[in-house]
Structure formats: C-alpha cells, structure tokens
Amino acid sequence: MRIGHVIGKVTFSVQEEAFHGGRWLVVNPITTDQINTCINKQPEVTPNSSLVIYDNIGAREGDIIGYVEGAEATAPFDGPCPVDAMNIAIFDTLKYTPPTN
C-alpha cells in the first residue's frame, strides 16, 4: 500500500461497466518525509508524479488515502478489469516514526 493526497477528480463521458458506482481521483503520492505533516497541510506536489486512481469508498479532494497498484487493484472485480490503482483507505490521522540506526 502507498499513501497519497487527493488533488482532484476525473470525469469520463463513457466508463467501463465494471466501474459502475465508483469514480476516478487524481492523487499525488506522499513521501515518508511528508507523512507527519500531510494531514494538517497540503503536501508539496512533485511534478509529473500524479496518478489516476479508482475510488468506490468516497474519498474527496484534500483527503489522504491508501492505495494499491497492479494485481491488488484488480482483485475486488469479478473478471478482468482495466485498472492500475485503487483506493483502499481514507486516513483520519497518520503518525510515522522513522527507524533509528
């Protein structure tokens, strides 16, 4: 699982039937350096790092989410599905303590 910040949404005029009831979000990945500060302020945007993620749990712009990519993103669907990333969590709080050497 990776962590990201929702910065927008995508609207399609035609959508694959398997995605009925969900929507698409534009998400910026969050680095470990940004985890402890991302809830209270908007994380810095890394150019060209945004991705489009399928969401069926209701995340909104500004939310911090957990998402999976690849085969894990297709697991909830009954058959083959053209999805690369899927939202699996909306975080209320996060706290990260880096390991000490």
BAZARO-310909 format. One record per residue (C-alpha): residue number from 1; residue in three letters; x, y, z. Coordinates in steps of 0.1 Angstrom, whole numbers, plus 2048, in hexadecimal, padded with zeros to 3 digits. Example, Ala and Ser with C-alpha at 12.3 -4.5 7.8 and 13.67 -1.06 7.14 Angstrom:
2
BANU num residu   X   Y   Z
BANU   1    ALA 87B 7D3 84E
BANU   2    SER 889 7F5 847
//
This chain:
101
BANU num residu   X   Y   Z
BANU   1    MET 800 800 800
BANU   2    ARG 80B 823 7F8
BANU   3    ILE 7FE 844 806
BANU   4    GLY 7F2 861 7F1
BANU   5    HIS 7E1 883 7F3
BANU   6    VAL 7C1 888 7DE
BANU   7    ILE 7C5 8A7 7C9
BANU   8    GLY 7A8 8A4 7B0
BANU   9    LYS 791 88D 79D
BANU  10    VAL 78D 881 77A
BANU  11    THR 76C 87F 767
BANU  12    PHE 767 868 749
BANU  13    SER 74C 86A 730
BANU  14    VAL 74C 844 72C
BANU  15    GLN 757 82C 747
BANU  16    GLU 75C 806 748
BANU  17    GLU 73E 7F4 758
BANU  18    ALA 753 7E3 772
BANU  19    PHE 75A 806 782
BANU  20    HIS 735 80E 788
BANU  21    GLY 731 820 7A9
BANU  22    GLY 754 82C 7AC
BANU  23    ARG 768 84A 7A0
BANU  24    TRP 78B 854 797
BANU  25    LEU 7A2 86A 7AC
BANU  26    VAL 7C2 87D 7A3
BANU  27    VAL 7DB 874 7BF
BANU  28    ASN 7FE 880 7C8
BANU  29    PRO 814 866 7DA
BANU  30    ILE 820 870 7FC
BANU  31    THR 844 869 806
BANU  32    THR 84F 85E 829
BANU  33    ASP 85C 881 830
BANU  34    GLN 839 88F 82A
BANU  35    ILE 824 875 83E
BANU  36    ASN 824 887 860
BANU  37    THR 81B 8A9 851
BANU  38    CYS 802 89F 835
BANU  39    ILE 7E2 89E 84B
BANU  40    ASN 7E4 8C2 856
BANU  41    LYS 7F2 8D2 836
BANU  42    GLN 7F3 8CA 811
BANU  43    PRO 813 8B6 808
BANU  44    GLU 82A 8C4 7EE
BANU  45    VAL 822 8B8 7CB
BANU  46    THR 83D 8A6 7B8
BANU  47    PRO 83A 8AE 793
BANU  48    ASN 82F 892 77C
BANU  49    SER 828 87A 79A
BANU  50    SER 802 87C 79B
BANU  51    LEU 7EE 85D 792
BANU  52    VAL 7CA 854 78C
BANU  53    ILE 7BB 83D 7A6
BANU  54    TYR 799 82B 7A6
BANU  55    ASP 785 832 7C6
BANU  56    ASN 765 822 7D2
BANU  57    ILE 767 82B 7F7
BANU  58    GLY 761 851 7F4
BANU  59    ALA 782 864 7F7
BANU  60    ARG 780 889 7F0
BANU  61    GLU 798 8A3 7E5
BANU  62    GLY 7B1 8AB 802
BANU  63    ASP 7AE 888 811
BANU  64    ILE 7CC 872 819
BANU  65    ILE 7C7 84F 80B
BANU  66    GLY 7D7 82D 80A
BANU  67    TYR 7D8 81D 7E8
BANU  68    VAL 7E5 7FD 7D7
BANU  69    GLU 7F1 7F8 7B4
BANU  70    GLY 7F4 7DB 79B
BANU  71    ALA 7E4 7BA 7A2
BANU  72    GLU 7D8 7C4 7C4
BANU  73    ALA 7C3 7E0 7B4
BANU  74    THR 7B1 7C7 79E
BANU  75    ALA 7A9 7AE 7BA
BANU  76    PRO 787 7BC 7C4
BANU  77    PHE 779 7B8 7A1
BANU  78    ASP 768 799 794
BANU  79    GLY 77A 797 773
BANU  80    PRO 797 7A7 760
BANU  81    CYS 795 7CD 766
BANU  82    PRO 7AA 7E9 757
BANU  83    VAL 7B5 7F9 778
BANU  84    ASP 7D9 801 784
BANU  85    ALA 7D2 811 7A6
BANU  86    MET 7B6 810 7BF
BANU  87    ASN 7AE 822 7DF
BANU  88    ILE 7AB 80B 7FE
BANU  89    ALA 7AC 823 81B
BANU  90    ILE 7A4 847 826
BANU  91    PHE 7BB 852 843
BANU  92    ASP 7AF 868 860
BANU  93    THR 7D1 86A 870
BANU  94    LEU 7F4 85D 868
BANU  95    LYS 814 85B 87E
BANU  96    TYR 835 84F 870
BANU  97    THR 854 849 885
BANU  98    PRO 872 842 86F
BANU  99    PRO 888 825 87A
BANU 100    THR 8A7 82E 88D
BANU 101    ASN 8C9 81F 883
//
